[in-house]
Amino acid sequence: MHTVCFCQNVIEYQFHHGIQNERMKAMTIQIMHIQTNAEIQMCTLLSYVISVSDGIPRSVLKDWRKVRKLKQTGEAFLQDVSCAEIGTNVQKCRECRLDRSRKSQEPAISPVFCRFYYFRRLSYSKNGVIRVNGFSVSEQTDEEAVMVWTGSSEDQEGKKMRKMDLETSKSILALIGDKFCQLIKTEDTAFTWVKKDTQIMWKRAVRGVREMCDACEATLFNMHWACHKCGFVVCMDCYKAREKKKAKDKELYAWVRCVKNQPHDFKNLMPTQIIPATKMRPEGVKLDESPLADPHAIVPHDWLGNHRLLWLKDHRHQGNQRLFKENWTQEQPVLVSGLHKSLNPNLWKPEHFSREFSSLHSDLYNCRDGSVTDSKVKEFWDGFEDVSKRPKSDKGESVVYRLKDWPSGEEFLALMPARYHDVMKSLPVPEYTDPEAHLNLASHLPSFFIRPDLGPRLCCAHGVTTCPEQDFGTSNLHVEISDSMSILVYVGVAKGNGLLEGEILDECIKKRLKDPKETPGALWHIYMSKDLQKIQEFLQKADSDSEWDGDSDPLREGGWYLSPRLRQKLQDEYGIESRTFLQFHGDAVIIPAGALHQVMNLHSCIQVNVDFVSPEHAHNSYYLTQELRPLKDQMNYEDKLQVKNIFYHSVKDAVATLRNHLKEKNTDDVKQEES
């Protein structure tokens, strides 16, 4: 096996189990890029990981006193080790069978990846042999398991520090309450599919493990179906599709086979829930209306494109949230300026990146033709501000390279801690964009779960040269499942860059272009989420005219960049017009989930991308998650956002805040009556 693959598994293991050893993370990431002495590195690294892990409780099977008692009583107990550690007489899950077959290739890391871990129940026979004793049901829940869904004790200290205020809780419930109710109704419908006398099993949530459908790879929120022999699981959508024998779904989502290569019959799968039955519905609380902020606060701002795009001119102004919220509710993008004034400019210079990471390898994406080259990062930085140092194509054109999402999230923090903290302290509208902000619904997912990787991520790309047709960009037309923000932290002006012909720009942007203190970096075109289906139709029609090769689905990044001619045609035929503007050095572009957008770098740019999940657009995230399930094989899609879990825990926290408020109010009323 390759060292990189092994280290990626180790990184997943660390993150899944909450290992907060920064030295370990940094060491792992550095080793990912070393190609020599692989076996020594793997063994050393694995032993270190195991030595620092502390998230897995000791198994009852390793306590001889408990084993002796269990043998005497014959009492059933929960399987808390992998199948491989039990014995040959007990049926092994598909994960442990795979692990056994690849033992000669790579070491097993953790029992939590066993399908029956904390799910199947075992007991000792009279002869002292372990045997299967069914599976857990919700009546066998305990306080620790319930706390995950009502409020994890380990998260309480952090929540006290960032206690949600009453108005925020009301706002969250007002915006996602209907979608949450729809989610509950869907779960209720799935329960009706279970025959009257069939027992519903209960799969305890396991720390750091994201349960996924084996067919479509969607994150399992609650109700699903499992195989008692191998642990194969399917979500409610895949189960219903197989029951209805939909040919399309059957073709899209192949079901892996069971033991002895037998096919899985949906009729023999066990209905299983993850959330204890009594904890599915937080108690309702009546909402009252109240204002969010002072409506008379003077906020430095302007409007671009016929009052369609809000431009906040001071990223630190206290009144930004009100204006942002008004615009954000209408699913409009927002431009925020001045972030470079809060950043340390020395941290973001390309020569520093080149010097620090010159030996690292990465995939360089050629924006002209979509090809990918594995090369040293130094090659990218050499041509960042010097076009003459960029490789040439067969036609003699300079390549336009992009380093996308390098590094991201935890890797960013481990590799570049100073840069990470520099940009995170300067986030605009932090009430939404900060990873721990209450209006960032992803923050409500307890640390028990695997939190989605929402960045920050570096996105670095060369400026476009010699392209009179403007038929390709540095980021082609695509859509994000979550809300996203792109902060332009550095602009490298190279000779031959700066193409800007035929674009109709707002007068405010033209004034900025004339200002010597301003440096333009990238040209953006953003379309409203409501226009997504019409744009799909337009592109499919354009593809049928043989103008482009390949699949024309605009959801798949890399397929399309709308040239000025195509954008004009889209406007003429469908009445759809983009929000067109320039992003200058220090600008942050904030984009709603579901909004199609494309970018062309006029000059070489270093951008930092941060994702978040706002209450206003969580419904779009949910919709897109469902829409992208059929495309998982085409576009490397994986449901990492876990929208349903985010909905649940956001509503849970908001309701808890309101309940506490009512409790305090009732206490005050009683005191007043007594006095």
TIMITOR-280006 format. One line per 10 residues: number of its first residue (from 1); for each residue x, y, z of C-alpha. Coordinates in steps of 0.2 Angstrom, whole numbers, plus 5000, padded with zeros to 4 digits. Layout:
! residues N
NUM = X:Y:Z  ...
//
This chain:
! residues 675
1 = 5000:5000:5000  5005:5018:4998  5010:5029:5013  4998:5042:5008  4983:5031:5009  4989:5024:5026  4991:5041:5033  4975:5047:5027  4967:5033:5036  4976:5038:5052
11 = 4971:5056:5050  4953:5050:5048  4955:5040:5064  4962:5054:5074  4948:5066:5069  4934:5053:5071  4940:5050:5089  4943:5068:5094  4962:5066:5096  4968:5084:5099
21 = 4987:5081:5098  4992:5095:5086  5010:5088:5086  5003:5072:5080  4993:5080:5066  5007:5090:5060  5018:5074:5060  5005:5064:5051  5003:5077:5037  5021:5079:5034
31 = 5024:5060:5033  5010:5060:5020  5022:5068:5007  5037:5057:5011  5039:5043:4999  5054:5033:5007  5055:5021:5021  5036:5018:5020  5035:5003:5031  5045:5010:5045
41 = 5035:5026:5045  5019:5016:5045  5023:5006:5060  5030:5020:5070  5015:5031:5066  5002:5018:5070  5010:5014:5087  5010:5032:5091  4992:5034:5086  4986:5020:5096
51 = 4996:5026:5111  4987:5043:5111  4970:5037:5108  4958:5037:5123  4941:5037:5115  4937:5018:5116  4932:5010:5132  4939:4994:5138  4929:4979:5132  4920:4968:5145
61 = 4928:4953:5136  4945:4959:5143  4939:4960:5161  4940:4942:5167  4929:4946:5182  4915:4952:5171  4917:4937:5159  4916:4925:5174  4900:4933:5179  4893:4933:5162
71 = 4897:4914:5160  4888:4910:5176  4872:4920:5173  4871:4918:5154  4866:4936:5153  4866:4945:5136  4879:4959:5134  4883:4972:5121  4896:4968:5108  4910:4981:5112
81 = 4924:4973:5101  4926:4969:5083  4919:4953:5076  4937:4947:5073  4941:4947:5092  4926:4936:5097  4929:4919:5089  4926:4909:5073  4909:4903:5079  4901:4920:5078
91 = 4896:4927:5061  4907:4942:5056  4901:4958:5048  4906:4963:5031  4919:4976:5038  4928:4963:5048  4928:4950:5034  4936:4964:5023  4948:4968:5037  4953:4950:5039
101 = 4956:4948:5020  4968:4963:5019  4977:4960:5035  4993:4956:5025  4991:4973:5017  4987:4985:5031  4984:4985:5050  4967:4986:5058  4965:5003:5067  4949:5003:5077
111 = 4935:4991:5082  4922:5006:5080  4922:5002:5061  4914:4985:5064  4896:4985:5059  4890:4976:5074  4900:4986:5087  4888:4992:5100  4874:4985:5091  4873:4966:5092
121 = 4871:4957:5108  4880:4942:5114  4879:4929:5128  4888:4914:5134  4881:4896:5132  4881:4883:5146  4897:4877:5138  4905:4894:5139  4905:4898:5120  4900:4915:5114
131 = 4884:4916:5104  4873:4929:5096  4859:4935:5106  4849:4946:5095  4851:4965:5093  4848:4980:5104  4831:4988:5105  4827:5006:5111  4820:4999:5127  4839:4995:5131
141 = 4845:5013:5130  4854:5021:5144  4858:5039:5150  4874:5040:5140  4866:5036:5124  4852:5047:5127  4863:5062:5131  4869:5062:5113  4852:5067:5107  4847:5078:5122
151 = 4863:5087:5126  4881:5079:5127  4888:5083:5144  4906:5086:5137  4899:5100:5126  4890:5109:5140  4905:5120:5146  4908:5126:5128  4889:5130:5126  4889:5140:5142
161 = 4903:5150:5135  4893:5154:5119  4876:5153:5126  4862:5155:5113  4852:5171:5115  4833:5171:5114  4831:5180:5098  4844:5169:5089  4834:5153:5095  4818:5160:5088
171 = 4826:5165:5072  4833:5147:5069  4816:5139:5073  4807:5151:5062  4819:5147:5047  4821:5129:5049  4806:5123:5059  4795:5118:5044  4809:5108:5037  4812:5100:5053
181 = 4794:5095:5054  4795:5088:5037  4810:5078:5042  4800:5071:5057  4785:5067:5045  4797:5057:5033  4803:5047:5048  4785:5044:5054  4781:5038:5036  4796:5026:5036
191 = 4789:5018:5053  4773:5014:5044  4782:5003:5032  4787:4991:5046  4775:4977:5048  4764:4977:5064  4773:4962:5073  4791:4967:5068  4803:4973:5081  4812:4989:5077
201 = 4831:4988:5082  4841:5001:5089  4858:5005:5083  4868:5016:5096  4877:5031:5089  4896:5028:5090  4908:5042:5094  4917:5047:5078  4908:5036:5066  4897:5043:5052
211 = 4884:5029:5048  4882:5028:5029  4870:5019:5017  4879:5006:5008  4870:5009:4992  4869:5028:4989  4882:5033:5003  4870:5046:5011  4872:5049:5029  4860:5039:5040
221 = 4850:5050:5051  4839:5038:5060  4827:5026:5052  4836:5013:5040  4837:4994:5037  4851:4982:5042  4856:4964:5038  4858:4954:5053  4871:4943:5045  4884:4955:5038
231 = 4878:4972:5044  4874:4979:5027  4863:4995:5029  4852:5005:5017  4843:5022:5020  4824:5023:5019  4825:5030:5001  4835:5015:4994  4824:5003:5004  4808:5010:4997
241 = 4816:5011:4979  4820:4992:4980  4803:4988:4987  4794:4997:4973  4806:4989:4961  4811:5005:4952  4822:5000:4938  4831:5017:4938  4836:5017:4956  4840:4998:4955
251 = 4853:5002:4941  4860:5017:4951  4862:5009:4968  4869:4992:4967  4867:4982:4983  4882:4973:4989  4880:4954:4992  4879:4946:5009  4889:4931:5015  4892:4917:5003
261 = 4888:4929:4989  4870:4928:4992  4859:4944:4987  4851:4954:5000  4832:4953:5000  4824:4969:5007  4811:4958:5016  4824:4951:5027  4832:4967:5033  4829:4973:5050
271 = 4821:4990:5053  4833:5000:5063  4833:5017:5072  4848:5027:5078  4839:5040:5089  4830:5032:5104  4812:5032:5101  4807:5044:5115  4819:5058:5110  4814:5061:5092
281 = 4803:5076:5095  4809:5091:5106  4795:5099:5115  4787:5113:5106  4788:5131:5112  4777:5146:5107  4787:5159:5098  4785:5178:5100  4791:5191:5087  4805:5203:5092
291 = 4818:5213:5082  4836:5207:5079  4845:5223:5080  4844:5242:5080  4837:5246:5063  4844:5264:5063  4862:5259:5064  4872:5267:5050  4881:5254:5041  4894:5259:5027
301 = 4887:5250:5012  4882:5252:4994  4872:5242:4981  4879:5234:4965  4869:5229:4949  4853:5238:4951  4851:5236:4970  4854:5217:4968  4870:5214:4977  4874:5221:4994
311 = 4892:5228:4996  4897:5230:5015  4912:5242:5015  4918:5239:5033  4920:5221:5038  4921:5224:5056  4906:5236:5058  4894:5230:5072  4878:5234:5061  4883:5223:5047
321 = 4872:5208:5053  4856:5217:5051  4859:5222:5033  4867:5205:5029  4852:5196:5036  4839:5206:5026  4849:5202:5010  4853:5185:5014  4835:5180:5018  4832:5184:4999
331 = 4846:5171:4994  4857:5185:4987  4876:5185:4988  4885:5198:4998  4902:5207:4995  4912:5213:5010  4928:5223:5009  4943:5228:5019  4948:5211:5026  4966:5214:5021
341 = 4968:5228:5033  4966:5215:5047  4977:5202:5040  4996:5200:5042  5002:5203:5024  5019:5194:5026  5010:5177:5029  5001:5177:5012  5015:5181:5000  5018:5167:4987
351 = 5037:5167:4989  5034:5161:5007  5022:5147:5002  5035:5142:4989  5049:5141:5001  5040:5132:5015  5032:5119:5004  5043:5118:4989  5046:5099:4991  5028:5094:4992
361 = 5019:5086:4978  5001:5091:4973  4988:5089:4959  4990:5104:4947  4973:5107:4938  4975:5115:4921  4961:5126:4919  4962:5127:4900  4959:5109:4896  4954:5101:4913
371 = 4970:5090:4914  4978:5086:4930  4997:5084:4933  5005:5077:4948  5020:5089:4951  5029:5099:4965  5020:5114:4972  5036:5124:4968  5031:5123:4949  5015:5132:4953
381 = 5022:5146:4963  5036:5149:4951  5023:5154:4938  5012:5163:4950  5018:5180:4946  5029:5176:4931  5020:5170:4916  5036:5165:4907  5040:5152:4920  5024:5143:4916
391 = 5024:5127:4905  5017:5129:4887  5003:5119:4879  5005:5111:4862  4998:5127:4855  5011:5137:4863  4999:5144:4876  5004:5146:4894  4995:5134:4906  4984:5141:4919
401 = 4986:5131:4935  4975:5129:4950  4979:5122:4967  4962:5118:4974  4957:5115:4992  4976:5113:4998  4976:5112:5012  4959:5110:5021  4952:5111:5038  4962:5102:5051
411 = 4976:5100:5039  4977:5119:5036  4978:5121:5055  4992:5108:5057  5002:5114:5042  4999:5133:5043  4993:5137:5061  4998:5156:5060  4989:5158:5043  4974:5149:5050
421 = 4972:5160:5065  4976:5176:5055  4961:5173:5043  4949:5165:5056  4950:5181:5068  4945:5192:5053  4930:5183:5047  4916:5195:5042  4898:5193:5049  4905:5181:5062
431 = 4888:5178:5069  4886:5167:5053  4903:5162:5047  4912:5158:5063  4913:5139:5065  4906:5140:5083  4893:5154:5079  4875:5149:5083  4869:5155:5066  4881:5143:5058
441 = 4870:5127:5061  4885:5116:5059  4891:5122:5076  4876:5113:5084  4882:5096:5079  4890:5089:5095  4908:5084:5095  4902:5066:5098  4899:5066:5079  4911:5068:5064
451 = 4909:5087:5060  4909:5091:5042  4925:5098:5035  4919:5116:5031  4937:5123:5029  4945:5135:5029  4954:5129:5013  4966:5137:5002  4962:5140:4983  4976:5147:4973
461 = 4976:5149:4954  4985:5158:4941  4978:5173:4931  4970:5169:4914  4981:5174:4899  4977:5176:4880  4959:5170:4880  4949:5183:4869  4934:5171:4869  4934:5170:4888
471 = 4927:5152:4887  4936:5145:4902  4939:5151:4920  4949:5146:4935  4933:5139:4943  4920:5133:4931  4901:5134:4934  4897:5124:4950  4886:5124:4965  4890:5122:4983
481 = 4879:5112:4995  4883:5123:5010  4884:5142:5011  4902:5147:5006  4914:5162:5007  4929:5166:4997  4942:5179:5004  4955:5186:4993  4970:5187:5003  4983:5190:4990
491 = 4984:5196:4972  4999:5193:4961  4999:5204:4946  5009:5196:4931  5012:5203:4914  5000:5196:4902  4986:5194:4914  4971:5206:4917  4959:5202:4903  4943:5211:4905
501 = 4934:5213:4888  4915:5214:4885  4910:5214:4903  4896:5226:4909  4902:5232:4926  4893:5243:4939  4899:5261:4941  4905:5258:4959  4917:5244:4952  4923:5255:4938
511 = 4928:5268:4952  4937:5255:4961  4947:5250:4946  4953:5268:4944  4958:5268:4963  4977:5265:4964  4975:5258:4981  4963:5244:4974  4969:5228:4966  4957:5218:4956
521 = 4959:5199:4957  4944:5189:4950  4929:5191:4940  4913:5183:4947  4896:5178:4939  4883:5171:4952  4866:5165:4948  4851:5163:4960  4847:5146:4966  4829:5147:4959
531 = 4837:5147:4942  4846:5131:4944  4834:5120:4934  4832:5132:4920  4851:5134:4918  4852:5115:4918  4839:5115:4904  4849:5128:4894  4866:5118:4896  4858:5102:4890
541 = 4851:5111:4875  4868:5119:4872  4876:5102:4873  4864:5094:4861  4870:5108:4848  4887:5099:4849  4896:5115:4855  4903:5105:4870  4909:5087:4873  4905:5076:4888
551 = 4891:5077:4901  4883:5094:4903  4877:5093:4921  4881:5110:4928  4882:5102:4946  4898:5094:4941  4912:5106:4943  4924:5107:4928  4911:5104:4914  4906:5122:4910
561 = 4911:5140:4910  4899:5152:4902  4907:5164:4890  4900:5181:4887  4891:5174:4872  4883:5160:4881  4878:5171:4896  4870:5183:4883  4861:5169:4875  4855:5163:4892
571 = 4848:5180:4896  4839:5181:4879  4831:5164:4879  4827:5162:4898  4828:5180:4905  4841:5174:4918  4855:5187:4921  4870:5184:4933  4877:5195:4947  4893:5201:4939
581 = 4906:5209:4949  4925:5210:4952  4933:5204:4968  4947:5215:4974  4961:5212:4986  4953:5210:5004  4936:5206:4997  4925:5192:5004  4912:5185:4992  4898:5176:5002
591 = 4887:5164:4992  4871:5156:4997  4870:5137:4996  4863:5132:4979  4869:5147:4969  4878:5142:4954  4894:5153:4951  4910:5153:4941  4926:5163:4943  4939:5169:4931
601 = 4955:5176:4939  4961:5192:4931  4977:5190:4940  4985:5176:4951  4975:5174:4967  4977:5166:4984  4959:5164:4991  4954:5156:5008  4937:5147:5006  4926:5145:5022
611 = 4909:5135:5022  4895:5137:5034  4877:5132:5036  4865:5146:5039  4846:5144:5044  4841:5154:5029  4848:5142:5016  4848:5125:5025  4833:5120:5015  4844:5122:4999
621 = 4857:5111:5007  4844:5098:5011  4837:5099:4993  4854:5098:4985  4859:5083:4996  4844:5073:4990  4847:5079:4972  4865:5074:4972  4863:5056:4978  4861:5049:4960
631 = 4877:5058:4955  4888:5050:4968  4898:5039:4956  4900:5053:4943  4906:5067:4954  4914:5059:4969  4900:5065:4980  4898:5060:4998  4885:5066:5010  4898:5074:5023
641 = 4887:5088:5027  4875:5077:5037  4860:5090:5035  4847:5079:5044  4858:5078:5059  4862:5097:5059  4843:5100:5058  4840:5089:5073  4853:5096:5084  4850:5114:5079
651 = 4831:5113:5084  4836:5104:5100  4847:5118:5105  4835:5131:5100  4821:5123:5109  4831:5121:5125  4835:5139:5125  4817:5144:5124  4812:5131:5137  4825:5138:5149
661 = 4819:5156:5145  4801:5151:5150  4807:5142:5165  4817:5158:5171  4802:5169:5167  4790:5158:5177  4802:5158:5191  4802:5177:5191  4783:5178:5190  4782:5167:5205
671 = 4794:5178:5215  4785:5193:5210  4768:5186:5216  4776:5180:5232  4783:5198:5235
//
